[in-house]
Structure formats: structure tokens, C-alpha cells
């Protein structure tokens, strides 16, 4: 799916192994649907890092993942969405704040401005 918005927000993290099934269930069935309903959110997609094999400059390299394993990529109309009441309510909805968030770690949040599209 092409990027249509002008901003990308990512929330990346790891989760305690014994909570991974709950983490994935709540993220897919509650957290992403709540985020997707926020005005100004265009899309929300989850990804998990994997081993990378790439050929650059005639050399094939294998790169093992570093940093958080899970990320949610949220496409936004504006960065102001992130400070809206609707976004604040969405990130506190459902089981996420009490049953999942306490078991996440290595959390990283980034904001990217889209500067070109292919």
C-alpha cells in the first residue's frame, strides 16, 4: 500500500517472552483498531524485525536485528494527531495499559516527515 500521508509515527518495543501471545492478540484485536479510529490516522501497520540479507556494492551481507523487535507504523495526516484527545484516549483504551504496557521494554518512538514518494 502506498504512503499517502505526510507523516509516519513509529512505536517500537520488545515484550517479555511469557506475555508475547497476549501482546500480539491485544495489539491486533484492540490497540490497532483503536488507533485506526483516531481522526487524522490514515493507517496503522504492525511489523516485526527479521534477519536481513542484502547485496550492496557487489557484496552480500547478513545483518541480524538490533533494537526493538516489534514496531507499529502509523501513517498520519499531521503530527498534531499525536497530541489530540482522541489519540490519548486510544492509547489508554482496552487491555493495553494494564495488561500489556507494563511488560514492554526498550520502547522507542519516532516521527518521520515523508519527503518523497516512488
N, C-alpha and C positions, 0 to 999 in steps of 0.2 A: 504494500500500500504506500503510495507516495505521501511525503510530508506536505501538508497543506498549510499548517500554521507557521508562525514566525518565531516561536519559542519552544524549546524542549526542556522539560524538567525531569531529572532522574533521581530516584531514591534507590540507593543500593545498600545491601546489608547481607550479613550472614545470620543463620539461625541455629540454635542449639540442635544437635542431631536428633534428640528424642522428641523435639517439637516440629520437625520438618514436615511431617504429614499434615498436622494441624495448620501450620504456616501456609502451606500450599493450598489447602482447602479454603481457609478463610480469605486468603488473597484473591483466589479465583471466584469464589461464590459471594463474597461480601465486599471486600475492600475495593477491587477494581470496579464493580458495579456502582458503588457509592461515589467513587471518584469520577466515573464517566457521566454521572448526572449533574455535576457541578457546571454551572454556566461558564463558558469560556474554555472548558476542557474539550478538545477535539477528539482525542483518543487516548487510551491507556493500554500499554502492551507490556507483558512480563517477559523477561529473558533470564537465562542462566548461563554463566560463562562456561566455556569449554576449551579444550586444548586447541591451539591454533597451529596449523601448518600452512606456510605461505612461502612463495618464491618471489624474492626481490633481488634485483641485480644479479640474476643467474644463480642465486644460492637459495636452497630450500631450508627453511628454519622451522623448528618446532618450539613453540612458546607455551609454557604451562601457565594457567591462570594465576593472576595475582590480584589481591584486593577482594572485595566482597563478591560472593558467588551469585547472588540474586539481584536483579535490578527491575524496576518498573520505569518505563519510559512514558512520560505523559506529555502529549502534544498540546500546546496552549495557544490561545489567541493573544494573550498578554501575560507578562509576569505578575500583573496585579491580581490575577486569579489566585495566586498562592497566598495572598493575604486577605482574601474575601471571607466573609462569614460562612458562605456555603462550603468553601474548601476546608475551613477549620472544623465545621460540623462533620464533613465527610471523613476526615482522618480520625475522628473520635467515635465514629459510628460502629455498631456491631461488636463483635468479639475482639477486634483488633487491639484496642488499647489495653484491655485487661488480660486477655489470654494469649496474645501473640507478641506484641511490642516488648514486654519485659524479657522475652527470650531471644531478642535480636541483638546483634552487636556489630561492631565495625561499620556503623552506619555512615553513609556519605550521601550528601545531597548536592546536586549541581544544576545550574541553569545555563542553557546554551541558546544563543541567538542564531537562528537559521540565516546563513549568509549566501547560500547558493543552492540551487536545485538542479538535478540532472534529468 
